[in-house]
Amino acid sequence: MLTYFKRRRRRRISIRRAAVAIGPIGLSAAVRLWRYGRSDTNFEIQPKFVAHPLLIRANTSDYNVFRQVFIEEEYAGVAGLPGVSLIVDAGANVGYSSIYFLSKYPDCQIVAIEPDPSNFAVLQRNLAPYADRVTLLQAGVWSHRTGLALQPAAYRDGREWSKQVRECEPAEAAEMEAIDVPTILGDSKSERISLLKMDIEGAEAVVFRSHVDWLDKVDAMAIELHDDSEFGNASEAFDAAVKGRGFQISRSGELTICLRAGSTLRDAVPSG
């Protein structure tokens, strides 16, 4: 009997979540998320303001990331910036944040960077319809060019959204190359980064600890700071790096939002 009531309670919670999702992603997508979101089946879903369906892998953190990006709209605080041309998505995971920005900023170009090969394969699939607007890099963002390897030890819950990289030892073969922000900007042929989104599981402490003059060429940032990783306290490194560089800093959920002093957000691009 207890199991029966537990099932009913879980079903009610699931239905409530689907109802909450209708506004941000639309009825059809909400129903599909409710039907398949906790199943053992990979499925595709298309939020109402997104041009193409996205893949969600079963039994992974994809479901959680999708909810954060499209239902909770954690990046809404940077969805109404003026004159956005280049967005760098550092820690792109499977591409949901990139697709959110591509949909909100129909004239932008995106550089999406993800080190984990399994995540990167889904990133490629999800962003394939936007091929003329995206550059995909399987790499780790770092403070300088070097060889990197995936960190075998689990960070936090150890799931797909928590993958870390580490710098290789001198005699160790690299699994991938690190890329720094000046190189990303130079390769893009752009003069500035309109928006830097960064969620790289603690490695931002390395990125912001040295060689940060590139910050003067960034107009806005949405950063998730991790202070509990082996890389050290990211908030301290970040605060020191941005001090005196003309940013207005605020917090939105887990994100630190940085806008150029005096800039204002326009109304977000309509969601359809």
KEKE-3310 file (N, C-alpha, C; in steps of 0.2 Angstrom, whole numbers, plus 5000, padded with zeros to 4 digits):
npx = (5004:5010:5019:5011:5005:5016:5020:5009:5011:5023:5019:5010:5019:5026:5017:5014:5026:5027:5016:5021:5031:5025:5023:5036:5042:5031:5016:5016:5030:5031:5023:5029:5041:5036:5032:5043:5054:5059:5061:5069:5073:5081:5076:5069:5066:5057:5058:5046:5052:5063:5071:5074:5073:5080:5092:5089:5098:5094:5094:5104:5112:5107:5093:5092:5100:5093:5081:5086:5091:5080:5067:5068:5076:5089:5098:5092:5095:5105:5099:5094:5104:5111:5116:5123:5136:5146:5147:5154:5153:5159:5162:5151:5143:5130:5125:5113:5113:5120:5110:5100:5105:5107:5094:5089:5097:5097:5106:5119:5135:5142:5155:5157:5163:5168:5175:5173:5171:5159:5149:5152:5149:5135:5133:5138:5128:5116:5119:5121:5111:5113:5125:5131:5132:5140:5155:5163:5172:5182:5189:5198:5195:5207:5220:5231:5240:5241:5243:5229:5220:5206:5199:5200:5194:5179:5169:5159:5143:5147:5142:5137:5137:5146:5160:5177:5193:5211:5228:5241:5254:5272:5278:5267:5255:5244:5226:5218:5219:5222:5214:5215:5207:5211:5216:5204:5197:5205:5205:5192:5191:5185:5183:5179:5171:5155:5147:5152:5149:5152:5155:5164:5167:5175:5188:5188:5194:5208:5208:5205:5215:5227:5235:5224:5221:5213:5200:5196:5191:5179:5161:5150:5147:5142:5144:5147:5153:5164:5169:5174:5183:5198:5205:5205:5199:5187:5180:5187:5198:5192:5185:5197:5202:5192:5191:5191:5189:5178:5166:5149:5142:5132:5121:5113:5104:5114:5123:5135:5133:5140:5141:5145:5149:5136:5129:5113:5100:5091:5074:5071:5074:5059:5050:5043)
npy = (4994:5006:5008:5010:5023:5030:5029:5036:5049:5053:5053:5064:5074:5074:5077:5090:5096:5095:5104:5116:5117:5120:5134:5140:5130:5126:5116:5104:5100:5100:5089:5079:5079:5075:5063:5055:5059:5053:5040:5025:5028:5036:5052:5064:5082:5097:5113:5127:5139:5135:5130:5117:5100:5093:5081:5071:5061:5046:5042:5051:5066:5075:5078:5086:5097:5101:5106:5116:5125:5128:5127:5133:5143:5148:5157:5168:5181:5185:5186:5197:5205:5219:5220:5208:5198:5188:5173:5164:5148:5140:5125:5118:5106:5096:5105:5113:5126:5133:5132:5138:5151:5153:5154:5164:5175:5177:5182:5179:5172:5156:5149:5134:5124:5109:5096:5082:5067:5059:5068:5078:5071:5071:5085:5089:5082:5089:5102:5102:5106:5120:5123:5132:5143:5140:5135:5121:5114:5101:5102:5108:5123:5134:5143:5144:5137:5120:5102:5092:5081:5070:5070:5057:5054:5056:5071:5080:5075:5066:5064:5066:5080:5085:5083:5084:5091:5090:5096:5089:5078:5081:5070:5064:5058:5068:5070:5079:5096:5110:5126:5143:5159:5171:5164:5158:5170:5176:5166:5167:5178:5190:5205:5207:5198:5195:5189:5179:5163:5152:5137:5126:5117:5120:5123:5136:5143:5141:5148:5161:5165:5169:5178:5187:5198:5198:5200:5213:5213:5208:5209:5204:5192:5176:5166:5151:5148:5138:5133:5122:5113:5104:5113:5125:5140:5147:5158:5168:5169:5174:5186:5194:5195:5202:5214:5231:5232:5237:5230:5227:5218:5204:5192:5177:5165:5151:5157:5169:5185:5197:5213:5226:5241:5253:5248:5242:5230:5225:5221:5204:5193:5189:5174:5167)
npz = (5000:5004:4994:4983:4986:4986:4973:4967:4973:4967:4954:4954:4957:4946:4936:4940:4938:4924:4921:4925:4916:4904:4900:4898:4888:4880:4876:4869:4870:4884:4888:4881:4888:4901:4898:4894:4902:4913:4909:4902:4890:4876:4870:4859:4860:4857:4862:4862:4856:4849:4835:4831:4835:4851:4857:4871:4882:4890:4908:4912:4916:4907:4907:4918:4915:4904:4910:4918:4909:4899:4906:4919:4915:4917:4911:4908:4913:4904:4892:4885:4879:4871:4853:4851:4845:4845:4854:4867:4872:4885:4892:4886:4887:4882:4873:4876:4882:4872:4861:4867:4867:4853:4849:4856:4851:4836:4826:4830:4832:4838:4848:4854:4867:4873:4883:4886:4878:4876:4879:4870:4858:4858:4858:4846:4838:4842:4838:4825:4815:4815:4809:4801:4810:4821:4829:4834:4847:4854:4868:4882:4892:4897:4906:4898:4883:4883:4886:4890:4901:4904:4920:4930:4943:4951:4951:4962:4959:4950:4938:4920:4918:4926:4923:4923:4918:4918:4920:4910:4915:4913:4905:4900:4889:4880:4881:4875:4868:4878:4877:4877:4881:4874:4862:4857:4854:4845:4834:4830:4823:4828:4836:4849:4863:4864:4874:4886:4892:4905:4912:4919:4929:4940:4934:4931:4940:4937:4925:4928:4936:4931:4917:4912:4904:4893:4897:4896:4883:4883:4884:4892:4904:4910:4923:4931:4947:4955:4971:4977:4971:4966:4960:4968:4976:4966:4966:4973:4964:4953:4957:4960:4947:4939:4946:4945:4931:4926:4926:4931:4944:4947:4955:4950:4954:4953:4945:4941:4936:4924:4918:4907:4915:4916:4905:4899:4899:4885:4880:4881:4866:4858:4863:4854)
capx = (5000:5014:5022:5005:5004:5023:5019:5004:5014:5028:5015:5007:5024:5028:5012:5015:5032:5025:5012:5026:5035:5021:5024:5043:5043:5025:5012:5019:5036:5030:5020:5034:5046:5033:5031:5049:5059:5062:5061:5075:5073:5083:5071:5070:5061:5058:5054:5042:5055:5069:5070:5076:5073:5086:5092:5090:5100:5091:5098:5110:5111:5104:5087:5093:5102:5087:5076:5089:5091:5074:5062:5070:5079:5094:5102:5087:5098:5109:5095:5092:5109:5111:5122:5127:5138:5150:5146:5158:5150:5164:5158:5145:5140:5127:5123:5107:5114:5121:5104:5096:5108:5106:5087:5088:5101:5097:5111:5125:5139:5144:5160:5155:5169:5167:5180:5171:5169:5152:5145:5154:5146:5128:5134:5138:5122:5111:5120:5122:5107:5116:5132:5134:5133:5143:5161:5163:5179:5183:5195:5196:5197:5213:5224:5237:5240:5244:5240:5225:5217:5200:5200:5196:5191:5172:5168:5152:5139:5151:5137:5139:5137:5152:5166:5183:5200:5217:5234:5245:5261:5277:5279:5260:5251:5238:5220:5216:5223:5219:5213:5214:5202:5214:5216:5197:5195:5209:5203:5185:5192:5181:5187:5176:5167:5149:5145:5156:5146:5157:5153:5169:5168:5181:5194:5188:5199:5214:5207:5205:5221:5233:5234:5217:5219:5207:5193:5194:5188:5172:5156:5146:5148:5138:5149:5146:5159:5165:5174:5175:5187:5205:5209:5205:5193:5186:5177:5193:5202:5187:5185:5203:5203:5188:5192:5193:5189:5172:5160:5144:5142:5126:5120:5106:5104:5121:5127:5138:5132:5144:5139:5149:5146:5132:5125:5107:5097:5085:5069:5073:5071:5053:5051:5039)
capy = (5000:5012:5009:5013:5030:5033:5030:5042:5055:5054:5055:5070:5079:5074:5081:5097:5099:5096:5110:5122:5118:5122:5141:5141:5126:5124:5111:5098:5098:5098:5083:5074:5078:5072:5056:5052:5062:5048:5033:5022:5029:5042:5055:5071:5087:5104:5119:5131:5144:5132:5128:5110:5095:5091:5074:5070:5054:5043:5040:5055:5073:5079:5080:5091:5102:5104:5109:5122:5130:5129:5128:5138:5149:5151:5162:5174:5187:5188:5185:5203:5210:5223:5220:5202:5195:5182:5170:5158:5144:5136:5120:5118:5100:5093:5110:5116:5133:5136:5132:5144:5158:5154:5155:5171:5179:5174:5184:5178:5166:5153:5145:5129:5120:5104:5091:5075:5064:5057:5074:5081:5068:5074:5092:5089:5080:5094:5108:5100:5110:5127:5122:5139:5148:5137:5132:5116:5112:5096:5105:5111:5130:5134:5149:5144:5132:5115:5096:5090:5074:5070:5069:5050:5055:5059:5077:5081:5068:5061:5063:5069:5087:5086:5081:5089:5090:5092:5097:5083:5078:5082:5064:5061:5059:5072:5067:5085:5102:5116:5132:5149:5164:5175:5160:5158:5176:5177:5162:5169:5184:5195:5210:5206:5193:5199:5185:5173:5159:5148:5132:5122:5113:5122:5125:5143:5145:5142:5153:5168:5166:5172:5180:5189:5205:5197:5202:5219:5212:5204:5213:5201:5185:5172:5161:5147:5148:5132:5134:5116:5108:5103:5119:5130:5144:5150:5165:5172:5171:5178:5193:5197:5196:5207:5220:5237:5231:5240:5226:5227:5211:5202:5185:5175:5158:5148:5161:5176:5189:5202:5217:5232:5247:5258:5244:5240:5224:5227:5216:5198:5192:5185:5167:5163)
capz = (5000:5004:4987:4979:4988:4984:4965:4966:4974:4962:4948:4955:4956:4939:4932:4942:4934:4917:4920:4926:4910:4898:4898:4894:4882:4876:4878:4866:4873:4891:4888:4880:4894:4906:4896:4893:4905:4918:4907:4900:4883:4874:4866:4856:4862:4854:4865:4857:4853:4846:4828:4829:4841:4854:4860:4879:4884:4896:4913:4912:4918:4901:4909:4923:4912:4900:4914:4920:4903:4895:4910:4924:4911:4921:4907:4906:4914:4899:4886:4882:4878:4864:4849:4852:4839:4846:4861:4868:4877:4888:4895:4882:4888:4876:4868:4877:4882:4865:4857:4870:4865:4846:4848:4858:4847:4829:4822:4833:4831:4844:4849:4859:4869:4878:4883:4887:4871:4876:4879:4864:4852:4858:4856:4838:4835:4843:4835:4818:4811:4816:4807:4798:4815:4827:4829:4840:4849:4859:4871:4889:4892:4902:4906:4893:4879:4886:4886:4896:4901:4908:4927:4932:4949:4951:4955:4964:4959:4945:4932:4914:4919:4931:4920:4924:4915:4922:4916:4910:4918:4908:4901:4899:4882:4881:4878:4871:4869:4881:4873:4881:4878:4868:4856:4855:4851:4839:4829:4828:4819:4830:4840:4856:4864:4867:4880:4888:4897:4907:4917:4918:4934:4944:4931:4930:4945:4933:4919:4930:4941:4927:4910:4911:4901:4888:4900:4893:4877:4885:4886:4897:4906:4915:4925:4937:4950:4960:4976:4981:4967:4967:4957:4972:4977:4960:4968:4974:4958:4948:4960:4959:4940:4937:4950:4942:4924:4923:4926:4936:4945:4951:4956:4948:4956:4953:4941:4942:4930:4924:4913:4907:4919:4912:4900:4901:4895:4882:4881:4878:4860:4859:4863:4849)
cpx = (5004:5017:5017:5005:5011:5022:5014:5007:5019:5024:5012:5013:5026:5023:5013:5021:5030:5021:5016:5029:5031:5022:5031:5044:5037:5022:5015:5025:5036:5027:5025:5039:5043:5033:5038:5055:5062:5062:5068:5076:5076:5077:5073:5064:5063:5054:5051:5046:5062:5067:5070:5075:5080:5086:5093:5092:5096:5096:5104:5107:5108:5097:5087:5095:5097:5083:5079:5089:5085:5068:5063:5073:5084:5098:5098:5091:5103:5106:5093:5098:5109:5117:5126:5129:5142:5149:5151:5155:5156:5161:5151:5140:5137:5124:5116:5108:5116:5115:5100:5098:5107:5099:5086:5091:5102:5102:5118:5129:5142:5150:5158:5161:5167:5172:5178:5168:5162:5148:5146:5150:5138:5128:5134:5132:5117:5113:5121:5117:5109:5123:5135:5135:5137:5150:5162:5170:5179:5189:5193:5199:5202:5216:5229:5236:5244:5241:5235:5222:5211:5202:5196:5192:5184:5172:5161:5149:5142:5147:5140:5140:5143:5159:5172:5189:5205:5223:5238:5252:5266:5278:5272:5257:5245:5232:5217:5220:5219:5218:5212:5209:5205:5214:5209:5195:5198:5207:5196:5185:5187:5185:5185:5172:5160:5146:5149:5152:5151:5155:5158:5171:5174:5187:5194:5193:5206:5214:5208:5211:5226:5231:5227:5216:5214:5201:5191:5191:5181:5167:5151:5148:5143:5142:5146:5152:5159:5171:5177:5179:5194:5209:5209:5199:5192:5184:5182:5197:5198:5187:5191:5204:5199:5188:5195:5193:5182:5166:5155:5142:5136:5126:5113:5107:5112:5125:5129:5137:5136:5142:5143:5145:5142:5128:5118:5104:5091:5080:5072:5070:5065:5054:5047:5032)
cpy = (5006:5013:5012:5020:5033:5034:5036:5048:5057:5056:5062:5076:5079:5078:5089:5100:5100:5102:5116:5123:5121:5129:5142:5137:5124:5117:5104:5095:5096:5091:5077:5073:5074:5064:5052:5054:5058:5041:5031:5023:5036:5045:5062:5076:5094:5109:5123:5136:5142:5129:5121:5106:5094:5084:5075:5063:5052:5041:5044:5062:5077:5082:5086:5097:5106:5108:5116:5127:5132:5130:5133:5144:5152:5156:5168:5180:5190:5186:5191:5208:5213:5221:5214:5199:5188:5180:5165:5154:5139:5131:5119:5111:5097:5099:5114:5123:5136:5137:5138:5150:5159:5156:5162:5176:5177:5177:5182:5172:5163:5149:5140:5124:5115:5098:5084:5073:5062:5063:5078:5078:5070:5081:5093:5087:5086:5100:5108:5105:5118:5127:5128:5144:5146:5134:5127:5114:5107:5098:5107:5119:5131:5141:5150:5138:5126:5108:5095:5083:5074:5067:5062:5050:5059:5066:5078:5074:5064:5060:5067:5077:5090:5084:5086:5087:5092:5092:5091:5084:5079:5076:5061:5063:5063:5069:5073:5091:5107:5122:5138:5154:5168:5171:5159:5164:5177:5172:5164:5175:5190:5199:5209:5200:5196:5196:5179:5169:5153:5143:5126:5118:5114:5125:5133:5146:5146:5147:5160:5170:5170:5174:5182:5196:5204:5199:5209:5219:5208:5209:5211:5194:5182:5166:5157:5145:5142:5133:5128:5111:5108:5109:5125:5134:5149:5157:5170:5174:5175:5185:5197:5199:5201:5214:5226:5237:5233:5236:5228:5220:5209:5195:5183:5167:5156:5152:5168:5180:5195:5206:5223:5238:5252:5254:5242:5234:5227:5221:5210:5197:5187:5178:5163:5164)
cpz = (5000:4997:4982:4980:4986:4976:4964:4967:4969:4955:4948:4954:4949:4935:4934:4938:4927:4916:4921:4919:4904:4896:4895:4888:4878:4878:4876:4869:4880:4892:4886:4885:4900:4905:4896:4898:4910:4916:4905:4893:4881:4870:4864:4859:4859:4858:4860:4853:4849:4840:4827:4836:4844:4857:4868:4880:4890:4901:4914:4915:4913:4904:4914:4920:4907:4904:4917:4915:4900:4900:4915:4921:4915:4918:4905:4908:4909:4892:4882:4881:4871:4860:4849:4845:4840:4853:4861:4874:4880:4893:4892:4884:4882:4871:4870:4878:4876:4861:4860:4867:4857:4845:4850:4854:4840:4824:4825:4831:4837:4843:4855:4861:4874:4878:4883:4880:4871:4875:4872:4858:4852:4856:4849:4835:4836:4840:4827:4813:4811:4813:4805:4804:4821:4825:4835:4841:4855:4863:4878:4889:4898:4902:4901:4889:4883:4885:4892:4895:4905:4915:4928:4938:4948:4954:4956:4963:4953:4939:4926:4914:4924:4929:4921:4920:4920:4917:4916:4913:4912:4903:4899:4892:4884:4878:4873:4872:4873:4876:4878:4877:4873:4862:4853:4851:4845:4833:4826:4824:4821:4835:4848:4856:4867:4873:4881:4894:4899:4913:4916:4924:4938:4941:4929:4935:4942:4928:4922:4935:4937:4920:4908:4908:4895:4891:4898:4886:4877:4887:4891:4898:4911:4917:4931:4941:4955:4964:4979:4977:4969:4964:4962:4972:4970:4961:4969:4968:4953:4951:4959:4951:4937:4940:4945:4934:4921:4923:4932:4937:4949:4951:4954:4949:4957:4949:4943:4936:4930:4917:4913:4911:4914:4906:4903:4896:4892:4883:4878:4871:4861:4859:4858:4851)
residu = (MET:LEU:THR:TYR:PHE:LYS:ARG:ARG:ARG:ARG:ARG:ARG:ILE:SER:ILE:ARG:ARG:ALA:ALA:VAL:ALA:ILE:GLY:PRO:ILE:GLY:LEU:SER:ALA:ALA:VAL:ARG:LEU:TRP:ARG:TYR:GLY:ARG:SER:ASP:THR:ASN:PHE:GLU:ILE:GLN:PRO:LYS:PHE:VAL:ALA:HIS:PRO:LEU:LEU:ILE:ARG:ALA:ASN:THR:SER:ASP:TYR:ASN:VAL:PHE:ARG:GLN:VAL:PHE:ILE:GLU:GLU:GLU:TYR:ALA:GLY:VAL:ALA:GLY:LEU:PRO:GLY:VAL:SER:LEU:ILE:VAL:ASP:ALA:GLY:ALA:ASN:VAL:GLY:TYR:SER:SER:ILE:TYR:PHE:LEU:SER:LYS:TYR:PRO:ASP:CYS:GLN:ILE:VAL:ALA:ILE:GLU:PRO:ASP:PRO:SER:ASN:PHE:ALA:VAL:LEU:GLN:ARG:ASN:LEU:ALA:PRO:TYR:ALA:ASP:ARG:VAL:THR:LEU:LEU:GLN:ALA:GLY:VAL:TRP:SER:HIS:ARG:THR:GLY:LEU:ALA:LEU:GLN:PRO:ALA:ALA:TYR:ARG:ASP:GLY:ARG:GLU:TRP:SER:LYS:GLN:VAL:ARG:GLU:CYS:GLU:PRO:ALA:GLU:ALA:ALA:GLU:MET:GLU:ALA:ILE:ASP:VAL:PRO:THR:ILE:LEU:GLY:ASP:SER:LYS:SER:GLU:ARG:ILE:SER:LEU:LEU:LYS:MET:ASP:ILE:GLU:GLY:ALA:GLU:ALA:VAL:VAL:PHE:ARG:SER:HIS:VAL:ASP:TRP:LEU:ASP:LYS:VAL:ASP:ALA:MET:ALA:ILE:GLU:LEU:HIS:ASP:ASP:SER:GLU:PHE:GLY:ASN:ALA:SER:GLU:ALA:PHE:ASP:ALA:ALA:VAL:LYS:GLY:ARG:GLY:PHE:GLN:ILE:SER:ARG:SER:GLY:GLU:LEU:THR:ILE:CYS:LEU:ARG:ALA:GLY:SER:THR:LEU:ARG:ASP:ALA:VAL:PRO:SER:GLY)
# end
